[in-house]
């Protein structure tokens, strides 16, 4: 059956995501999948037990639209302790169905036809389609390799009266870079006396390395008052398939956010919210993550030192970029496909995170895997 009329696509350049393509290819050829960003180990059995208990107790109907108040209160306590920032759980915290939906909802609520949104490339692939679906205009600024930092003089040149939003992501997917306190001060100066809203994607807040301190916009009052900040339980607690996250924002921004949220998703999984409220109270459940993931990063990188790839150690997230220009002059998309088929290790080519496919000869590996999997993958990569 086929629709008899004409369809004008709102996303004419969009196809199947690279994550789906590379994961399918890995499965088809029996390759180790270091492409898509998800752990291959289980979340906490204690957390499973808590979810099950709340299900059995009958908490299986709709939670309040902004989320279970017990969870919002626990989040408020956590954020104040970590970032010295106070958010009202009644009016300034909303539980969401994952980080990607939270980002889409924020853009839907605040971006009007013709509004410009600054996006730093390489960029997580949901940002630009969300802008375009809502009639906004993405304005692209490239991060500067090899450390993928922001050139603030370039940003200042791009800001104009039509600039409505700036999207930042720290720790950064796909590059693993992190923004510094100095970066936040530059952003604060840049947006002072403007109507610009900051959308800060901080879903990897707890996965940061080498004794760095996560510089959330929440730490900077003048930024926080114009920011929606997105977080993810899935990244923190190894259960990305649960699709649970939350957003922080001052009351005037959150009021607009919730207008869209109530019609896009309304509310989220009730027993999981209640279990997370309990689980978050033990701060060891998230404060130990940097050490846990740094061990994985260091193990994987120590093995890759024997390869012909070059790299700077990831500063955050569970991704490691490597450069292969000393191995091949192929496009990164072709190189990724070839080593998936020939060496049985799947990666993500970084050019797909640029709107014009900029190819700097980088590919991305996910190291949120067991040591056995990482060792097997590294052995094959060292043969290239």
C-alpha positions, 0 to 999 in steps of 0.5 A: 500500500502506498500513500496516493498524495505527495509528501514534502519531507521536512528532513529531505537530507536525513536517512537512517542514522550511522549508529543503526547502519554500523551496528547492523553491519557489525552484526552482519559480519560478526564484528566487535561493535565499538560503534554505538554508545552503550555498555555491554555490562549490566546496570545494578541488581539493586536498582533492578530490585527497587524497580521490581518492588515498586511495580509489585506495590502497584505504582504503575500508573501515570506519574505527575507531568513534571515527574515523581516529586521524590525524584525531583527533590533528590535531584535538587539535593544532588545538584546543590551538593555538586554544583552549589546551585539551587533548583526548585523541585516543584518549578525548575526540574522536569523528568524526561524520557531520556536526553534526546527527547529532552533536547527536542522538547527544549528546542520545540518550546523555544525556537520559532520560525527563522530563529538561529541556533549555534551548533558546534561541530562535530555535533551529536546527530539529534541537534540539527534535525530538531532545529529544522523540524521546528523551523529554526536555522542551524548556524555551524561553528567547527571545534578546533582539533586535535583537542576540539576546543571552541574558538570564542572569537569565531563565535562572537562573529556569528552572534547576531540579533537573530541568534536565539539559542546556543547548544553546548555539549560537555563532556562532548560526544563524539570527541571526548573533549570537555569545556573549562571554567574559562570557556564558561566565562567566555559564554557568560560574557558573550550572552550578557545583555542578550535574549540568547538561551543556552541549551547545555547537553551534560548527559556525560557529567559523571564520566570525566577523567584525569581529576578534571571537574565537570564545569556545568553551567549550573556552577555559573549563576549568570549562565544558569539563569538563561540555560536549560540543562539536560542530564541522563540516568541511562549514561550514568547507570548503564541502562540506556534502554530505559530512556530516563533523564531530566532537565533543569531550568529557571522557572520562566524557561521551565514554564515554557518547556513544560508546555511542550513536554506535556504534549510530547511525552506527558510523563515518564515511567513511574516505577523507574522514577521511584526506584531512581529516587532511592538509588540516587541517595547513595552518592557512591552510585555516581561519584565512582564513575570517573574512576570506573571509566578512566580504567577502561579508557586507560586499558583500551588506550594502552593496547592501542599504543601498539597500533598505527593510530594516533590519538589524544586520550579522551577527557570525558564520555566513554568514547575515544577518537583515533586518527588514521591518517598515517594508515590510509587516505580513504574517507573515514566512512569508507575506512570504517566500513572496511575495517568492520568487514576486514578486521571485524571492529566497528567504529563511527566515522566522525565526518557524519557529525558535520553537516558538510561531511568534514573528513579529518581522518578521525573515527570514534570507538566506544570503550564502555565494554568489558576488558575481554571485548576491548582486548579482542578489538585492540588486537585486531586494530593493531594488525591494521 
